[in-house]
Amino acid sequence: MAVSSANAVIRTQQGWRRLIKPYLFSTLAIGTSVTLGDFICQYLERHKHRKEDVIPRTSLSSALPWWNSERSLIMCTSAVLVSTPWNFALSRTVERLFPGKQGIQIAKKMLTNTLTAPIGISLIFTTITLLKGQSISEAKIKVKTDMPKTFLAGSCYWPFVSFINFRFVPLDYRPFLGSLAGAIWNIYISSVANTTTDIEQPSEITLTNLISETGGTTIPTLEKAWNILDQNKKDL
């Protein structure tokens, strides 16, 4: 009994050791891909002047005045802390649930990746928003506003990448191919993740203001309030 327990511990330790190298490899690949994607995104947006930046523009080089190095650092940090463990764990879980390269198994893996994509996108948006110093409420708004359209865009791109990955690439190297394809995808992700979500707050309506605007009588005040509420419904 003791011998079998010791063997189980040894196998577990060996299993963890076998994961270290591919995990480090995945971290390097995904971190590089996300940072490169953000760099290219900023280059494409270099002529786009924003009135307000959530992150102050700080460049490490005078030759690259358009490059916000702090934004790239946030994107890289998010990739290392969130994207890598999520993708690494997901790829192995999917492979364990649906092993093999048969057509039906590949279809199951692709479907699982598609169904879990909203979780990964939400984690990325939340992490980036918080790293910018914004609040949980702002992160929720960001996810609610931008996650659906990002998921839709990803559904038109990633299934093709997933098919090639599951059909032809060994398990330990799948994050690497995903990071190569992700260099293109991360240009889009960087643009969406760093776009400020503007939420129009309705103007405050007080009874005192309405009465003063309508000459101090009750009927015009109610009519004014009704018109404002009706207009707000139309705007929504």
Sine and cosine of phi, psi and omega as CSV:
sin_phi,cos_phi,sin_psi,cos_psi,sin_omega,cos_omega
0.00,0.00,-0.69,0.72,0.00,-1.00
-0.92,0.39,-0.59,0.81,0.00,-1.00
-0.92,0.40,-0.67,0.74,0.01,-1.00
-0.91,0.42,-0.60,0.80,0.03,-1.00
-0.92,0.40,-0.66,0.75,0.02,-1.00
-0.90,0.44,-0.64,0.77,0.04,-1.00
-0.90,0.43,-0.60,0.80,0.02,-1.00
-0.91,0.41,-0.65,0.76,0.03,-1.00
-0.90,0.43,-0.68,0.74,0.01,-1.00
-0.89,0.46,-0.69,0.72,0.01,-1.00
-0.90,0.44,-0.62,0.78,0.03,-1.00
-0.90,0.44,-0.70,0.72,0.02,-1.00
-0.89,0.46,-0.67,0.75,0.02,-1.00
-0.91,0.41,-0.60,0.80,0.03,-1.00
-0.90,0.44,-0.68,0.74,0.03,-1.00
-0.91,0.42,-0.63,0.78,0.01,-1.00
-0.90,0.43,-0.59,0.81,0.02,-1.00
-0.93,0.37,-0.36,0.93,0.00,-1.00
-0.99,0.10,-0.36,0.93,-0.10,-0.99
-0.88,0.47,-0.76,0.65,-0.06,-1.00
-0.88,0.47,-0.78,0.62,0.02,-1.00
-0.90,0.44,-0.51,0.86,0.02,-1.00
-0.93,0.37,-0.71,0.71,0.04,-1.00
-0.89,0.46,-0.62,0.78,0.03,-1.00
-0.90,0.44,-0.68,0.74,0.01,-1.00
-0.91,0.41,-0.64,0.77,0.02,-1.00
-0.88,0.48,-0.71,0.70,0.00,-1.00
-0.90,0.44,-0.70,0.71,-0.05,-1.00
-0.92,0.40,-0.74,0.67,-0.04,-1.00
-0.94,0.35,-0.67,0.74,0.03,-1.00
-0.87,0.49,-0.68,0.73,0.04,-1.00
-0.91,0.42,-0.67,0.74,-0.02,-1.00
-0.89,0.46,-0.71,0.70,-0.03,-1.00
-0.92,0.39,-0.69,0.73,0.00,-1.00
-0.90,0.43,-0.67,0.74,0.03,-1.00
-0.90,0.43,-0.67,0.74,0.03,-1.00
-0.87,0.49,-0.66,0.75,0.03,-1.00
-0.92,0.39,-0.64,0.77,0.02,-1.00
-0.88,0.48,-0.72,0.70,0.02,-1.00
-0.91,0.42,-0.64,0.77,0.02,-1.00
-0.88,0.48,-0.70,0.72,0.01,-1.00
-0.91,0.41,-0.57,0.82,0.05,-1.00
-0.90,0.44,-0.67,0.74,0.01,-1.00
-0.93,0.36,-0.45,0.89,-0.02,-1.00
-0.99,-0.11,0.18,0.98,-0.16,-0.99
-0.89,0.45,-0.43,0.90,0.00,-1.00
-1.00,-0.08,0.06,1.00,-0.02,-1.00
-1.00,-0.03,0.92,-0.39,-0.05,-1.00
-1.00,-0.09,0.85,-0.53,0.03,-1.00
-0.97,-0.26,0.62,-0.78,0.01,-1.00
-0.93,0.37,-0.59,0.81,-0.02,-1.00
-0.69,-0.72,0.71,-0.71,0.10,-0.99
-0.93,-0.37,0.73,-0.68,0.05,-1.00
-0.90,0.44,-0.60,0.80,0.03,-1.00
-0.94,-0.33,0.78,-0.62,0.06,-1.00
-0.86,0.50,0.62,-0.79,-0.03,-1.00
-0.97,0.22,0.92,-0.38,0.05,-1.00
-0.81,-0.58,0.87,-0.49,-0.03,-1.00
-0.93,-0.36,0.64,-0.77,0.01,-1.00
-0.99,0.15,-0.24,0.97,-0.07,-1.00
-0.67,-0.75,0.67,-0.74,0.05,-1.00
-0.94,0.34,-0.32,0.95,0.03,-1.00
-0.97,0.26,-0.28,0.96,0.00,-1.00
-0.81,-0.59,0.91,0.41,-0.06,-1.00
-0.92,0.40,-0.35,0.94,-0.03,-1.00
-0.99,0.12,-0.20,0.98,-0.10,-1.00
-1.00,0.05,0.87,-0.49,0.09,-1.00
-1.00,-0.02,0.99,-0.11,-0.08,-1.00
-0.92,0.40,-0.51,0.86,0.02,-1.00
-0.92,0.38,-0.62,0.79,0.06,-1.00
-0.89,0.45,-0.68,0.73,0.02,-1.00
-0.90,0.44,-0.61,0.79,0.03,-1.00
-0.90,0.43,-0.65,0.76,0.05,-1.00
-0.90,0.44,-0.68,0.73,0.02,-1.00
-0.89,0.46,-0.68,0.73,0.01,-1.00
-0.91,0.42,-0.68,0.74,0.02,-1.00
-0.88,0.48,-0.67,0.74,0.04,-1.00
-0.89,0.47,-0.63,0.78,0.01,-1.00
-0.91,0.42,-0.68,0.73,-0.04,-1.00
-0.94,0.33,-0.67,0.74,-0.11,-0.99
-1.00,0.09,-0.43,0.90,-0.12,-0.99
-0.85,-0.53,-0.84,0.55,-0.11,-0.99
-0.88,0.47,-0.70,0.72,-0.04,-1.00
-0.90,0.44,-0.82,0.58,0.00,-1.00
-0.88,0.47,-0.59,0.81,0.01,-1.00
-0.90,0.43,-0.78,0.63,-0.03,-1.00
-0.93,0.37,-0.60,0.80,0.00,-1.00
-0.91,0.42,-0.74,0.67,0.00,-1.00
-0.92,0.39,-0.64,0.77,-0.03,-1.00
-0.91,0.42,-0.69,0.72,-0.04,-1.00
-0.89,0.46,-0.63,0.78,0.01,-1.00
-0.97,0.25,-0.58,0.81,0.04,-1.00
-0.91,0.42,-0.69,0.72,0.01,-1.00
-0.90,0.44,-0.65,0.76,0.00,-1.00
-0.92,0.39,-0.59,0.81,0.01,-1.00
-0.95,0.31,-0.59,0.80,0.00,-1.00
-0.95,0.30,-0.62,0.78,-0.07,-1.00
-0.76,-0.65,0.95,0.31,-0.04,-1.00
-0.95,0.31,0.43,-0.90,0.07,-1.00
0.97,-0.25,0.17,-0.99,-0.04,-1.00
-0.88,-0.47,0.32,0.95,0.08,-1.00
-0.93,0.37,0.39,-0.92,-0.06,-1.00
-0.84,0.55,-0.68,0.73,-0.04,-1.00
-0.93,0.38,-0.59,0.81,0.01,-1.00
-0.93,0.36,-0.65,0.76,0.04,-1.00
-0.89,0.45,-0.65,0.76,0.02,-1.00
-0.89,0.46,-0.64,0.77,0.03,-1.00
-0.91,0.42,-0.65,0.76,0.01,-1.00
-0.90,0.43,-0.69,0.72,0.01,-1.00
-0.90,0.45,-0.66,0.75,0.01,-1.00
-0.91,0.42,-0.66,0.75,0.02,-1.00
-0.89,0.46,-0.69,0.72,0.03,-1.00
-0.88,0.48,-0.65,0.76,-0.01,-1.00
-0.92,0.40,-0.68,0.73,-0.04,-1.00
-0.94,0.34,-0.48,0.88,0.00,-1.00
-1.00,-0.05,-0.09,1.00,-0.02,-1.00
-0.85,0.53,-0.65,0.76,0.03,-1.00
-0.85,0.53,-0.52,0.85,0.03,-1.00
-0.92,0.39,-0.75,0.67,0.00,-1.00
-0.89,0.46,-0.67,0.74,0.02,-1.00
-0.90,0.44,-0.67,0.74,0.00,-1.00
-0.90,0.43,-0.63,0.77,0.04,-1.00
-0.89,0.45,-0.67,0.74,0.00,-1.00
-0.90,0.44,-0.77,0.64,-0.02,-1.00
-0.88,0.48,-0.66,0.75,0.00,-1.00
-0.90,0.43,-0.72,0.70,-0.02,-1.00
-0.89,0.46,-0.73,0.68,-0.03,-1.00
-0.89,0.45,-0.67,0.74,0.01,-1.00
-0.88,0.47,-0.69,0.73,-0.01,-1.00
-0.93,0.36,-0.62,0.79,0.02,-1.00
-0.91,0.41,-0.40,0.92,0.08,-1.00
-0.97,0.24,-0.14,0.99,-0.02,-1.00
1.00,-0.07,0.19,0.98,0.02,-1.00
-1.00,0.03,0.10,-1.00,-0.14,-0.99
-1.00,-0.05,0.18,-0.98,0.07,-1.00
-0.88,0.47,-0.63,0.77,0.01,-1.00
-0.87,0.49,-0.67,0.74,0.04,-1.00
-0.92,0.39,-0.56,0.83,0.06,-1.00
-0.91,0.41,-0.65,0.76,0.04,-1.00
-0.89,0.46,-0.66,0.75,0.02,-1.00
-0.90,0.43,-0.65,0.76,0.02,-1.00
-0.87,0.49,-0.73,0.69,0.00,-1.00
-0.90,0.44,-0.72,0.70,-0.03,-1.00
-0.89,0.45,-0.58,0.81,-0.07,-1.00
-0.99,0.15,-0.70,0.71,-0.20,-0.98
-0.96,-0.29,-0.31,0.95,-0.03,-1.00
-0.90,0.44,-0.70,0.71,-0.03,-1.00
-0.86,0.51,-0.71,0.70,-0.02,-1.00
-0.94,0.34,-0.53,0.85,0.05,-1.00
-0.93,0.37,-0.65,0.76,0.06,-1.00
-0.89,0.46,-0.67,0.74,0.01,-1.00
-0.89,0.45,-0.69,0.73,0.02,-1.00
-0.90,0.43,-0.66,0.75,0.00,-1.00
-0.92,0.40,-0.52,0.85,0.01,-1.00
-0.93,0.38,-0.33,0.94,0.04,-1.00
-1.00,-0.02,-0.10,1.00,-0.09,-1.00
-0.86,-0.50,-0.76,0.65,-0.17,-0.98
-0.95,0.30,-0.50,0.87,0.04,-1.00
-0.83,0.56,-0.59,0.81,0.03,-1.00
-0.93,0.36,-0.66,0.75,0.05,-1.00
-0.90,0.43,-0.67,0.75,-0.02,-1.00
-0.89,0.45,-0.63,0.77,0.00,-1.00
-0.88,0.48,-0.74,0.67,0.02,-1.00
-0.89,0.46,-0.65,0.76,-0.02,-1.00
-0.89,0.46,-0.77,0.63,-0.06,-1.00
-0.95,0.31,-0.48,0.88,-0.10,-1.00
-1.00,0.07,-0.58,0.82,-0.19,-0.98
-0.84,-0.54,-0.24,0.97,-0.15,-0.99
-0.95,-0.32,0.72,-0.69,0.08,-1.00
-0.88,0.47,0.39,-0.92,-0.12,-0.99
-0.84,0.55,-0.72,0.70,-0.09,-1.00
-0.92,0.39,-0.35,0.94,-0.06,-1.00
-0.97,-0.26,0.05,1.00,-0.01,-1.00
-0.91,0.40,-0.66,0.75,0.07,-1.00
-0.87,0.50,-0.50,0.87,0.01,-1.00
-0.92,0.39,-0.74,0.68,0.04,-1.00
-0.90,0.44,-0.64,0.77,0.03,-1.00
-0.88,0.48,-0.59,0.81,0.01,-1.00
-0.94,0.33,-0.55,0.84,0.07,-1.00
-0.90,0.43,-0.74,0.67,0.06,-1.00
-0.92,0.40,-0.50,0.86,-0.02,-1.00
-0.94,0.33,-0.35,0.94,0.03,-1.00
-0.86,0.51,-0.60,0.80,0.07,-1.00
-0.96,0.27,-0.73,0.69,-0.02,-1.00
-0.88,0.47,-0.61,0.79,-0.06,-1.00
-0.94,0.34,-0.33,0.94,0.13,-0.99
-0.89,0.45,-0.70,0.71,0.03,-1.00
-0.93,0.37,-0.70,0.71,-0.01,-1.00
-0.87,0.50,-0.68,0.74,0.01,-1.00
-0.88,0.48,-0.66,0.75,0.00,-1.00
-0.90,0.44,-0.71,0.70,-0.03,-1.00
-0.94,0.34,-0.69,0.72,-0.08,-1.00
-0.91,0.41,-0.48,0.88,-0.06,-1.00
-0.97,-0.23,0.21,0.98,0.12,-0.99
-1.00,0.00,0.81,-0.58,-0.02,-1.00
-0.94,0.33,0.76,-0.65,0.04,-1.00
-1.00,0.05,0.92,-0.39,0.00,-1.00
-1.00,-0.02,0.79,-0.61,0.02,-1.00
-0.87,-0.49,0.88,-0.48,-0.02,-1.00
-0.98,0.19,0.87,-0.49,0.02,-1.00
-1.00,0.03,0.74,-0.67,0.02,-1.00
-0.90,0.43,0.62,-0.79,0.00,-1.00
-0.92,0.38,0.56,-0.83,-0.05,-1.00
-0.96,0.28,0.75,-0.66,0.00,-1.00
-0.93,-0.36,0.85,-0.53,0.02,-1.00
-0.88,-0.48,0.49,-0.87,0.00,-1.00
-0.90,0.43,-0.57,0.82,-0.02,-1.00
-0.90,0.44,-0.70,0.72,0.00,-1.00
-0.89,0.45,-0.66,0.75,-0.03,-1.00
-0.91,0.41,-0.68,0.73,-0.02,-1.00
-0.90,0.43,-0.64,0.76,-0.01,-1.00
-0.93,0.38,-0.53,0.85,-0.03,-1.00
-0.98,0.22,-0.39,0.92,-0.10,-0.99
-0.95,-0.31,0.28,0.96,0.11,-0.99
0.99,0.12,0.19,0.98,0.12,-0.99
0.99,0.11,0.19,0.98,0.02,-1.00
-0.96,-0.27,0.39,-0.92,-0.15,-0.99
-0.96,0.28,-0.75,0.66,-0.10,-0.99
-0.88,0.48,-0.77,0.63,0.06,-1.00
-0.86,0.51,-0.55,0.83,0.02,-1.00
-0.89,0.45,-0.72,0.69,0.02,-1.00
-0.90,0.43,-0.64,0.77,0.03,-1.00
-0.89,0.45,-0.65,0.76,0.01,-1.00
-0.90,0.44,-0.70,0.72,0.01,-1.00
-0.89,0.45,-0.67,0.75,0.01,-1.00
-0.89,0.46,-0.68,0.73,0.01,-1.00
-0.89,0.45,-0.63,0.77,0.01,-1.00
-0.92,0.40,-0.71,0.71,0.02,-1.00
-0.90,0.45,-0.64,0.77,0.03,-1.00
-0.90,0.44,-0.63,0.77,0.02,-1.00
-0.92,0.39,-0.63,0.78,0.02,-1.00
-0.90,0.43,-0.60,0.80,0.04,-1.00
-0.90,0.44,-0.65,0.76,0.01,-1.00
-0.91,0.42,-0.62,0.79,0.00,-1.00
-0.92,0.40,-0.58,0.82,0.04,-1.00
-0.94,0.34,0.00,0.00,0.00,0.00
